[in-house]
Amino acid sequence: MKKQKRSAAARREENWGWLMIAPTIIGLFVLNIWPFIQTIYTSFCEHLGFGHYKFIGLDNYIEMFQTPEFWKATWNTVLFCILTVPVGVILALFVAMLLNTKVKFKGGFRTIFFLPLVCAPAAIAMVWQVIFNGDSGILNQILGTDIQWITNSKTAIMAVAIVSVWSSVGYDAVLLLAGLQNIPKTLYEANSIDGAGKVRQFFTITLPMVSPTMFSVLIMRLMASMKVYDLIYMMSDDTNPAMADMQSLMYLFYRSSFVAGDRGYGSAIVIWTVSLILLVTLIQFWGQKKWVTYDI
């Protein structure tokens, strides 16, 4: 009898659990899963206007793979990841290590590094447009150059990458700082007794112990870099002669879907981008076994 009562209580507890998480599950399905299913279907259709679609099979994908602009946008996205992710993560780790030392005004420094994340992207883009201005920009005045940073095809994507790293390094540093603070001090003390210096301690203790946090930061930063759109949209426009050299997949999706009105083609670009993100994420999870350390 007691066993039956416990089972009934367990069932009631389970039902309450499902009831509590039901809003989250419903919201996830309505706002994420169902729109993604619709996007998959739309990628096989031609948009006829006013919410009407005609199924055309693989025509959007065939057109997409035959368009040089699409491959250029894909390369721009990959290049943007190459320029931002390694540099951003390394800088964030360096900043986190500095913030983890015994310095005065540590809380204030953390706030300063975190501020770019809470600033409006539009405001950030406006400030950096002034800095990168080719005629009267602060950067050219400091360097004594006259480079057209945003309109030059050789520097446009690099300029956007600099802004991306600057705006994200503080958030990543805070995450890595949490990982650094979880490292037991006794490990460093024991290593010091064995005669290990700071450099050896970094490679034998700090880097392995913070690698799980770094792995999470790496995944988030790669996903964000592959979905870059807002910085490009706000720092440039269609009249920019360097647009072809800085246009990402998400910006091409915006132009195809909302400017040209070809939502079927735009949906195909989204599915391609999601596939790239999935592929990169799977490679990361496969590779983490070789460099991520969960114990020492």
VOPAGU-2260 file (C-alpha; in pm, 1 decimal, decimal comma):
REM VOPAGU-2260
SITE   aa  ch    i         X         Y         Z
SITE  MET   A    0       0,0       0,0       0,0
SITE  LYS   A    1     282,4     235,4      87,1
SITE  LYS   A    2     452,6     151,7    -242,0
SITE  GLN   A    3     138,4     248,7    -434,2
SITE  LYS   A    4     116,0     578,2    -243,8
SITE  ARG   A    5     477,6     658,8    -327,6
SITE  SER   A    6     412,3     578,7    -693,0
SITE  ALA   A    7     111,9     807,8    -698,5
SITE  ALA   A    8     314,3    1086,2    -536,4
SITE  ALA   A    9     592,4    1032,1    -787,2
SITE  ARG   A   10     342,3    1054,0   -1073,2
SITE  ARG   A   11     197,5    1376,4    -934,1
SITE  GLU   A   12     546,7    1521,5    -901,3
SITE  GLU   A   13     625,6    1419,9   -1258,4
SITE  ASN   A   14     302,4    1577,3   -1385,3
SITE  TRP   A   15     381,8    1901,3   -1203,3
SITE  GLY   A   16     728,7    1893,1   -1358,1
SITE  TRP   A   17     584,6    1864,5   -1708,3
SITE  LEU   A   18     338,0    2142,3   -1628,4
SITE  MET   A   19     618,5    2374,9   -1517,2
SITE  ILE   A   20     828,0    2324,0   -1830,0
SITE  ALA   A   21     528,3    2322,0   -2068,2
SITE  PRO   A   22     550,0    2700,9   -2144,4
SITE  THR   A   23     917,7    2663,5   -2238,6
SITE  ILE   A   24     850,2    2359,3   -2458,4
SITE  ILE   A   25     556,2    2530,4   -2629,2
SITE  GLY   A   26     756,9    2848,6   -2682,8
SITE  LEU   A   27    1050,2    2649,0   -2823,8
SITE  PHE   A   28     822,8    2470,9   -3069,1
SITE  VAL   A   29     624,1    2779,6   -3174,8
SITE  LEU   A   30     917,9    3020,8   -3200,8
SITE  ASN   A   31    1199,8    2791,0   -3314,3
SITE  ILE   A   32    1111,6    2441,4   -3432,7
SITE  TRP   A   33     797,4    2519,1   -3635,7
SITE  PRO   A   34     950,5    2822,3   -3815,2
SITE  PHE   A   35    1253,8    2608,8   -3902,2
SITE  ILE   A   36    1025,7    2338,1   -4047,0
SITE  GLN   A   37     850,5    2607,6   -4251,1
SITE  THR   A   38    1186,9    2738,1   -4370,8
SITE  ILE   A   39    1286,2    2390,8   -4491,3
SITE  TYR   A   40     961,4    2363,7   -4687,2
SITE  THR   A   41     993,0    2718,2   -4824,7
SITE  SER   A   42    1343,3    2642,6   -4954,4
SITE  PHE   A   43    1182,5    2399,7   -5201,6
SITE  CYS   A   44     923,4    2653,2   -5316,3
SITE  GLU   A   45     884,9    2965,3   -5524,8
SITE  HIS   A   46     732,9    3261,0   -5343,6
SITE  LEU   A   47     428,3    3385,7   -5535,3
SITE  GLY   A   48     352,4    3671,5   -5295,6
SITE  PHE   A   49      99,1    3725,4   -5015,6
SITE  GLY   A   50     204,4    3406,3   -4835,7
SITE  HIS   A   51     152,6    3176,5   -5135,3
SITE  TYR   A   52     417,4    2928,6   -5245,7
SITE  LYS   A   53     464,2    2689,5   -5534,5
SITE  PHE   A   54     667,3    2370,9   -5487,1
SITE  ILE   A   55     958,3    2364,1   -5735,7
SITE  GLY   A   56    1181,3    2095,4   -5587,2
SITE  LEU   A   57    1556,5    2156,7   -5586,7
SITE  ASP   A   58    1550,8    2456,0   -5823,2
SITE  ASN   A   59    1643,7    2705,6   -5549,9
SITE  TYR   A   60    1941,1    2496,3   -5442,2
SITE  ILE   A   61    2055,0    2443,6   -5802,3
SITE  GLU   A   62    2036,8    2816,4   -5867,5
SITE  MET   A   63    2214,8    2888,8   -5540,5
SITE  PHE   A   64    2507,3    2653,6   -5609,3
SITE  GLN   A   65    2546,1    2798,2   -5959,4
SITE  THR   A   66    2563,1    3160,6   -5841,4
SITE  PRO   A   67    2912,8    3309,8   -5787,5
SITE  GLU   A   68    2768,3    3563,1   -5542,2
SITE  PHE   A   69    2656,7    3277,5   -5315,0
SITE  TRP   A   70    3001,6    3115,8   -5308,3
SITE  LYS   A   71    3161,9    3454,3   -5244,4
SITE  ALA   A   72    2928,8    3509,6   -4948,4
SITE  THR   A   73    3011,3    3161,5   -4819,2
SITE  TRP   A   74    3384,4    3235,9   -4838,8
SITE  ASN   A   75    3331,2    3574,8   -4671,2
SITE  THR   A   76    3152,5    3401,1   -4384,7
SITE  VAL   A   77    3430,5    3144,6   -4344,6
SITE  LEU   A   78    3695,2    3417,7   -4365,3
SITE  PHE   A   79    3510,9    3621,8   -4103,4
SITE  CYS   A   80    3518,4    3321,6   -3869,1
SITE  ILE   A   81    3890,8    3275,4   -3931,9
SITE  LEU   A   82    3958,2    3642,7   -3857,0
SITE  THR   A   83    3742,8    3671,8   -3543,9
SITE  VAL   A   84    3722,8    3341,1   -3358,3
SITE  PRO   A   85    4091,0    3254,3   -3287,2
SITE  VAL   A   86    4190,1    3614,6   -3215,4
SITE  GLY   A   87    3878,1    3678,6   -3007,2
SITE  VAL   A   88    3916,7    3368,4   -2789,2
SITE  ILE   A   89    4290,8    3426,0   -2732,0
SITE  LEU   A   90    4234,1    3792,2   -2640,5
SITE  ALA   A   91    3946,1    3694,0   -2411,4
SITE  LEU   A   92    4167,9    3441,0   -2231,6
SITE  PHE   A   93    4442,0    3702,2   -2193,5
SITE  VAL   A   94    4195,3    3956,7   -2052,6
SITE  ALA   A   95    4045,6    3694,2   -1819,8
SITE  MET   A   96    4390,8    3609,5   -1684,1
SITE  LEU   A   97    4460,5    3977,9   -1621,3
SITE  LEU   A   98    4128,2    4018,2   -1440,8
SITE  ASN   A   99    4204,3    3707,5   -1235,7
SITE  THR   A  100    4515,2    3866,4   -1084,5
SITE  LYS   A  101    4519,2    4072,2    -765,5
SITE  VAL   A  102    4463,1    4424,6    -894,9
SITE  LYS   A  103    4271,4    4719,3    -758,6
SITE  PHE   A  104    3938,6    4818,0    -913,0
SITE  LYS   A  105    3893,7    4463,7   -1047,6
SITE  GLY   A  106    3513,6    4495,4   -1053,9
SITE  GLY   A  107    3538,8    4819,0   -1248,6
SITE  PHE   A  108    3766,1    4662,1   -1510,5
SITE  ARG   A  109    3521,2    4374,8   -1553,3
SITE  THR   A  110    3241,7    4625,6   -1610,2
SITE  ILE   A  111    3449,3    4820,2   -1863,3
SITE  PHE   A  112    3531,8    4508,9   -2065,8
SITE  PHE   A  113    3168,2    4391,2   -2049,2
SITE  LEU   A  114    3017,6    4726,9   -2154,8
SITE  PRO   A  115    3047,3    4678,1   -2534,8
SITE  LEU   A  116    2810,2    4382,3   -2511,0
SITE  VAL   A  117    2529,3    4585,4   -2352,3
SITE  CYS   A  118    2572,3    4879,2   -2592,4
SITE  ALA   A  119    2329,5    4898,8   -2882,6
SITE  PRO   A  120    2481,1    4752,0   -3201,8
SITE  ALA   A  121    2366,3    5058,4   -3394,8
SITE  ALA   A  122    2557,4    5286,8   -3159,6
SITE  ILE   A  123    2867,3    5067,8   -3183,3
SITE  ALA   A  124    2850,9    5071,5   -3564,0
SITE  MET   A  125    2814,4    5451,1   -3573,2
SITE  VAL   A  126    3117,4    5500,9   -3347,9
SITE  TRP   A  127    3333,3    5262,9   -3551,7
SITE  GLN   A  128    3219,8    5423,5   -3877,7
SITE  VAL   A  129    3370,0    5747,9   -3747,9
SITE  ILE   A  130    3688,6    5566,4   -3644,9
SITE  PHE   A  131    3721,5    5393,1   -3984,2
SITE  ASN   A  132    3625,7    5696,5   -4190,5
SITE  GLY   A  133    3874,2    5717,5   -4476,8
SITE  ASP   A  134    3881,4    6099,2   -4494,3
SITE  SER   A  135    3869,8    6216,9   -4132,8
SITE  GLY   A  136    3873,4    5896,4   -3929,0
SITE  ILE   A  137    4062,0    5874,2   -3600,5
SITE  LEU   A  138    4243,8    5557,2   -3706,3
SITE  ASN   A  139    4389,4    5715,8   -4021,2
SITE  GLN   A  140    4494,8    6021,6   -3823,1
SITE  ILE   A  141    4678,5    5805,0   -3569,3
SITE  LEU   A  142    4845,5    5587,9   -3833,2
SITE  GLY   A  143    4908,0    5873,8   -4076,2
SITE  THR   A  144    4736,2    5687,3   -4360,2
SITE  ASP   A  145    4443,6    5750,6   -4594,2
SITE  ILE   A  146    4302,8    5397,1   -4617,5
SITE  GLN   A  147    3933,2    5365,7   -4701,2
SITE  TRP   A  148    3875,7    5095,8   -4440,6
SITE  ILE   A  149    3508,2    5022,9   -4508,6
SITE  THR   A  150    3495,0    5084,5   -4883,0
SITE  ASN   A  151    3824,3    4914,8   -4973,7
SITE  SER   A  152    3769,1    4553,2   -5079,2
SITE  LYS   A  153    4095,8    4447,5   -4913,9
SITE  THR   A  154    4015,2    4590,6   -4570,7
SITE  ALA   A  155    3634,4    4596,5   -4548,8
SITE  ILE   A  156    3580,6    4254,1   -4392,6
SITE  MET   A  157    3882,9    4306,8   -4166,6
SITE  ALA   A  158    3726,5    4627,8   -4034,6
SITE  VAL   A  159    3402,8    4446,4   -3953,0
SITE  ALA   A  160    3605,1    4166,0   -3788,1
SITE  ILE   A  161    3782,0    4417,9   -3563,2
SITE  VAL   A  162    3449,0    4556,8   -3445,6
SITE  SER   A  163    3316,5    4205,5   -3383,1
SITE  VAL   A  164    3618,5    4106,4   -3172,3
SITE  TRP   A  165    3607,1    4433,0   -2977,9
SITE  SER   A  166    3238,0    4395,1   -2894,9
SITE  SER   A  167    3255,3    4027,4   -2790,5
SITE  VAL   A  168    3588,7    3992,2   -2611,3
SITE  GLY   A  169    3448,0    4125,1   -2281,3
SITE  TYR   A  170    3164,8    3872,1   -2263,2
SITE  ASP   A  171    3396,1    3582,9   -2351,4
SITE  ALA   A  172    3649,2    3705,1   -2093,9
SITE  VAL   A  173    3385,4    3700,2   -1819,0
SITE  LEU   A  174    3298,2    3339,3   -1905,5
SITE  LEU   A  175    3664,3    3235,9   -1911,6
SITE  LEU   A  176    3724,5    3422,8   -1586,6
SITE  ALA   A  177    3462,5    3203,3   -1420,9
SITE  GLY   A  178    3652,0    2899,1   -1547,9
SITE  LEU   A  179    3983,6    3032,7   -1417,7
SITE  GLN   A  180    3840,8    3099,5   -1074,5
SITE  ASN   A  181    3727,1    2736,8   -1047,2
SITE  ILE   A  182    4086,0    2610,6   -1073,3
SITE  PRO   A  183    4205,4    2498,0    -726,5
SITE  LYS   A  184    4492,0    2711,3    -595,2
SITE  THR   A  185    4650,0    2399,8    -447,7
SITE  LEU   A  186    4743,0    2283,5    -797,8
SITE  TYR   A  187    4956,1    2592,7    -852,4
SITE  GLU   A  188    5112,3    2560,3    -506,0
SITE  ALA   A  189    5206,8    2196,9    -562,5
SITE  ASN   A  190    5341,7    2280,1    -906,9
SITE  SER   A  191    5550,9    2565,5    -766,2
SITE  ILE   A  192    5704,4    2332,1    -508,3
SITE  ASP   A  193    5808,1    2105,9    -796,8
SITE  GLY   A  194    5992,0    2403,5    -947,9
SITE  ALA   A  195    5748,1    2490,6   -1228,6
SITE  GLY   A  196    5747,7    2848,0   -1352,7
SITE  LYS   A  197    5453,4    3061,3   -1465,7
SITE  VAL   A  198    5481,9    2956,2   -1829,8
SITE  ARG   A  199    5487,2    2586,1   -1744,6
SITE  GLN   A  200    5195,6    2629,7   -1504,0
SITE  PHE   A  201    4996,0    2796,2   -1780,9
SITE  PHE   A  202    5039,0    2501,6   -2019,4
SITE  THR   A  203    5014,2    2223,7   -1759,9
SITE  ILE   A  204    4740,8    2361,6   -1531,2
SITE  THR   A  205    4565,2    2676,7   -1654,9
SITE  LEU   A  206    4507,9    2581,1   -2017,4
SITE  PRO   A  207    4390,7    2220,5   -1951,9
SITE  MET   A  208    4163,8    2321,4   -1662,2
SITE  VAL   A  209    4001,8    2610,9   -1849,8
SITE  SER   A  210    3966,0    2412,5   -2173,6
SITE  PRO   A  211    3599,9    2305,3   -2106,1
SITE  THR   A  212    3497,8    2669,5   -2066,7
SITE  MET   A  213    3705,1    2763,8   -2370,0
SITE  PHE   A  214    3530,8    2491,0   -2568,4
SITE  SER   A  215    3189,9    2639,4   -2484,2
SITE  VAL   A  216    3310,3    2989,5   -2573,4
SITE  LEU   A  217    3452,1    2859,5   -2900,6
SITE  ILE   A  218    3120,6    2700,8   -3000,9
SITE  MET   A  219    2921,3    3014,8   -2919,0
SITE  ARG   A  220    3167,5    3242,1   -3096,6
SITE  LEU   A  221    3176,1    3028,6   -3411,2
SITE  MET   A  222    2796,9    3017,7   -3428,1
SITE  ALA   A  223    2772,8    3394,1   -3380,1
SITE  SER   A  224    3041,0    3458,8   -3643,1
SITE  MET   A  225    2871,0    3237,9   -3901,5
SITE  LYS   A  226    2544,2    3425,9   -3843,8
SITE  VAL   A  227    2695,7    3775,4   -3864,8
SITE  TYR   A  228    2459,6    4025,0   -4022,6
SITE  ASP   A  229    2394,0    4328,5   -3803,6
SITE  LEU   A  230    2746,1    4473,9   -3812,4
SITE  ILE   A  231    2766,5    4445,2   -4191,0
SITE  TYR   A  232    2419,5    4595,4   -4233,4
SITE  MET   A  233    2491,8    4893,8   -4007,3
SITE  MET   A  234    2850,2    4963,5   -4116,4
SITE  SER   A  235    2780,6    4946,6   -4488,4
SITE  ASP   A  236    2507,6    4959,8   -4753,4
SITE  ASP   A  237    2437,6    4835,9   -5105,4
SITE  THR   A  238    2614,6    5135,6   -5258,2
SITE  ASN   A  239    2943,6    5032,2   -5096,1
SITE  PRO   A  240    3184,1    4918,0   -5371,7
SITE  ALA   A  241    3331,3    4662,9   -5129,8
SITE  MET   A  242    2996,7    4502,0   -5045,5
SITE  ALA   A  243    3070,5    4188,7   -5251,5
SITE  ASP   A  244    3387,0    4136,0   -5047,1
SITE  MET   A  245    3219,5    4172,4   -4707,3
SITE  GLN   A  246    2871,5    4029,1   -4769,0
SITE  SER   A  247    2799,9    3730,2   -4542,4
SITE  LEU   A  248    2548,8    3451,4   -4598,4
SITE  MET   A  249    2301,1    3611,8   -4360,5
SITE  TYR   A  250    2331,6    3944,8   -4538,9
SITE  LEU   A  251    2275,8    3769,5   -4872,5
SITE  PHE   A  252    1969,0    3604,0   -4717,6
SITE  TYR   A  253    1838,2    3946,3   -4614,3
SITE  ARG   A  254    1886,6    4087,8   -4964,2
SITE  SER   A  255    1730,2    3784,2   -5131,6
SITE  SER   A  256    1429,4    3755,0   -4901,7
SITE  PHE   A  257    1341,9    4112,2   -4804,3
SITE  VAL   A  258    1490,4    4324,4   -5083,8
SITE  ALA   A  259    1445,1    4101,8   -5389,0
SITE  GLY   A  260    1140,7    3925,9   -5239,1
SITE  ASP   A  261    1265,3    3577,1   -5331,5
SITE  ARG   A  262    1191,8    3402,0   -5002,1
SITE  GLY   A  263    1236,5    3055,0   -5144,6
SITE  TYR   A  264    1592,8    3131,5   -5250,3
SITE  GLY   A  265    1655,1    3307,9   -4918,3
SITE  SER   A  266    1530,1    3004,8   -4726,3
SITE  ALA   A  267    1771,3    2784,7   -4920,7
SITE  ILE   A  268    2055,6    3012,2   -4805,2
SITE  VAL   A  269    1938,1    2974,4   -4444,7
SITE  ILE   A  270    1933,7    2594,2   -4470,5
SITE  TRP   A  271    2285,5    2601,7   -4618,3
SITE  THR   A  272    2404,2    2823,6   -4330,6
SITE  VAL   A  273    2244,3    2597,8   -4069,4
SITE  SER   A  274    2409,7    2297,4   -4235,9
SITE  LEU   A  275    2749,8    2467,6   -4215,3
SITE  ILE   A  276    2696,4    2550,6   -3847,6
SITE  LEU   A  277    2591,3    2191,0   -3777,6
SITE  LEU   A  278    2896,7    2056,0   -3960,9
SITE  VAL   A  279    3136,6    2285,8   -3774,7
SITE  THR   A  280    2972,1    2201,3   -3440,7
SITE  LEU   A  281    3000,9    1827,0   -3504,4
SITE  ILE   A  282    3368,1    1869,1   -3596,6
SITE  GLN   A  283    3423,4    2063,6   -3275,3
SITE  PHE   A  284    3258,6    1795,5   -3061,5
SITE  TRP   A  285    3466,7    1532,3   -3237,0
SITE  GLY   A  286    3786,7    1730,3   -3189,8
SITE  GLN   A  287    3725,0    1819,6   -2826,1
SITE  LYS   A  288    3836,2    1470,8   -2722,4
SITE  LYS   A  289    4189,9    1562,3   -2827,1
SITE  TRP   A  290    4229,5    1893,0   -2643,4
SITE  VAL   A  291    3953,0    1941,9   -2384,7
SITE  THR   A  292    4048,1    1815,9   -2037,7
SITE  TYR   A  293    3776,2    1749,7   -1781,5
SITE  ASP   A  294    4016,3    1632,8   -1511,0
SITE  ILE   A  295    4383,1    1671,2   -1436,9
